[in-house]
Structure formats: C-alpha cells, structure tokens
Amino acid sequence: MPGNRNILYLIIGALVVVAAVLGYSLFQEKKQPEGVQINIGPDGLKIQNK
C-alpha cells in the first residue's frame, strides 16, 4: 500500500505543477506590454504610449 500512496502523491504533485505552469502562461499572455505600441491599419499609422 505505501507504493500506491507514493504514486498518488506524485500524480497530485504533477497536476499542481501543470496547473501552475498553465496559470503563469495565461498570465503572461494577458499582460499588456509596456512601452510604445505601433499599429498599421486601414486608417493609417497609430502610435500609442502605454
């Protein structure tokens, strides 16, 4: 039985690590970049200071 408990702890730990990595990845993706943003579109050139 101790072997089964160790495998369970390993699986739970792996799931926690995966959740943390996915959360951090989503946080970085949603975070707005700082600095100057330059957009070129049909209305012409737009420069926005962030």
C-alpha positions as CSV (number, residue, x, y, z in Angstrom):
1,M,0.0,0.0,0.0
2,P,2.8,2.6,0.6
3,G,3.7,2.3,-3.1
4,N,0.2,3.3,-4.1
5,R,0.3,6.3,-1.8
6,N,3.6,7.5,-3.3
7,I,2.2,7.2,-6.8
8,L,-0.9,9.2,-5.7
9,Y,1.3,12.0,-4.2
10,L,3.4,12.0,-7.4
11,I,0.3,12.4,-9.6
12,I,-1.1,15.2,-7.4
13,G,2.2,17.0,-7.4
14,A,2.4,16.7,-11.2
15,L,-1.1,18.2,-11.6
16,V,-0.2,21.1,-9.3
17,V,2.9,21.8,-11.4
18,V,0.9,21.7,-14.6
19,A,-1.8,24.0,-13.2
20,A,0.9,26.5,-12.1
21,V,2.6,26.5,-15.5
22,L,-0.6,26.9,-17.3
23,G,-1.7,29.8,-15.0
24,Y,1.6,31.6,-15.4
25,S,1.4,31.1,-19.2
26,L,-2.0,32.6,-19.3
27,F,-1.0,35.5,-17.1
28,Q,2.0,36.3,-19.4
29,E,-0.3,36.1,-22.4
30,K,-2.9,38.5,-21.0
31,K,-0.4,41.0,-19.6
32,Q,-0.2,44.2,-21.6
33,P,3.2,45.1,-22.8
34,E,4.8,48.3,-21.6
35,G,6.2,51.0,-23.9
36,V,5.1,52.2,-27.3
37,Q,2.6,50.3,-29.5
38,I,2.6,51.0,-33.2
39,N,-0.3,49.8,-35.3
40,I,-0.6,50.0,-39.1
41,G,-4.1,49.5,-40.4
42,P,-6.6,50.8,-42.9
43,D,-6.8,54.1,-41.1
44,G,-3.1,54.6,-41.3
45,L,-0.3,54.6,-38.7
46,K,-1.3,54.8,-35.0
47,I,1.3,55.2,-32.2
48,Q,0.1,54.7,-28.6
49,N,2.1,55.3,-25.5
50,K,1.5,52.6,-22.9
